[in-house]
Amino acid sequence: MDIREISREQWNGMGQHGQIRMKFMRYGPVRIHTDNESHTVTVYRINDSL
């Protein structure tokens, strides 16, 4: 699992990418992207200071 903080602009630019949204580890919302080929899960969350 990889947790990445992204800017709000990046978040809005993701479009349909990672549309699963939920509260995760007291952060929320998050978008989750799975890559079956590399067997990884990437959790994206907004960091407004970026």
N, C-alpha and C positions, 0 to 999 in steps of 0.2 A: 504494500500500500504506500502511496506517495501522496502527501498533502501539500498542495500549492496555494499560496496566496496570490491573488491577481487583482488588478485594478478594476474599478467599476466599469471602465470603458472596455476592458478585455472581457469582463463578464457579459456585458451587453452584446459584444461582438461575437459571442459563441453561437448565437442563433439556436439551432436545434441540438447542438452538441452538448451532451450530458444533461438531458432534461429531467433527470431524477432529482428532485429537490426535497430536502428534509433537514430537520435539526440534527446536527451531528457533533458529538463531543462538546456540547454547550456552545457551539458555533452554529449560526444558521442565517440564511439558508446556505446550502452547499449544492454543488452539481457534481455528479459522480460519473466518471467515464471508465468503462472497462475495455481492456484490450486483450482479447482472447489469444492472440498470437503470442504475445509476450507474457501472458498471465499476470497482468498488472491491473490494479485499480488505482485511479487517480481521483482524489477529492479536491475540488476547487472551491475556495471560499474568497469572499471579497475582503480586501484590505484597503480601506479608503485613504490610507496614508501613502499608498503607492502612486 
